[in-house]
Amino acid sequence: QVQLVESGGGLVQAGGSLSLSCAASGLTFSHYAMAWFRQGAEKEREFVASISRGGTNKYYAESVKGRFTISRDNTKNTVYLQMNSLKPEDTAAYYCAAAIPLSGYYYNRENSYAYWGQGTQVTVSS
């Protein structure tokens, strides 16, 4: 049974930092591209960042580029999202997701990802 468990969310003031983690189990972690998505209140879920299986290739949404950093540790089956210079508009539930990057895989599309975590809430106060 595949499980993705996010942690590290919380309340932070604008300009602050948070580090999210997503621990994976039940899958061969190094075979999967990983991503973070987020969904704010009354908004659709949106792509935040993704990382390739070996960690070499990283992609970011324009809204977080230069502020967020995605990384992974394949020895710990964990993907991370370091979030700096947080803004109130970053407030959302953050979800990690896993995908086998076969033909038709798009790093920023929800339907490319087979497995999802339950989410962790990030709230940024102004």
Secondary structure by P-SEA (a helix, b strand, c coil): cbbbbbcbbbbbcccbbbbbbbbbcccccccbbbbcccccccccccccccccccccbbbbcccccccbbbbbbccccbbbbbbcccccccccbbbbbbbcccccccccccccccccccbbbbbbcc
